Amino acid sequence: MVCKTAIEKRISAYHFALYDLALFLNTHPCDQQAMQLRHVYKERLCKLIDEYEQHYGKYIRTQDDVEHSWSEWICDPWPWDVAKGDGCCVAI
């Protein structure tokens, strides 16, 4: 199994690369190589997110994902409440 922190870092790197490529393509819309690279990165990002969700649940959780009550949404650990991806809450 892939380490949760490692896969999160890879997802973050692909998000950054796609954002950077989008900025480049704003000024170079005819650059086929950049467009092709964007397509490759987007596919890899989708695969990484799928892999993450198979092992750890939803990558991005919204209010729509809470089925039982509002308190479930509030009481779940927030991303900044988790230390080193081990699922343990830390005091802030």
Phi, psi and omega in degrees: 000143180281139177298133183303314181296321181295317181290325177296321178294320178294319177299315179299319179296318179291323175301314180298314181298319179293321177296316180296318177296323178298318177297318178297316182291340174298326182257349180226061187295344182261004182284100184293326180295317178293321179294320178293318178297320177300317179297316179298313181297321180296318177298316180297320178298315179299319178295319179295318179294320176299316179298315178303312184292331176294324184265326191236001182092189185303138179286316177240122182254132180239176178300329180295339180278348181273117185265328191267306184199165178296326181296331176297319179296316183287322187278340178297149178294137177274160183307324182278354177272352186256130182264125174054029176065017183267001177085000180268131178284147177236152178286140179249000000 
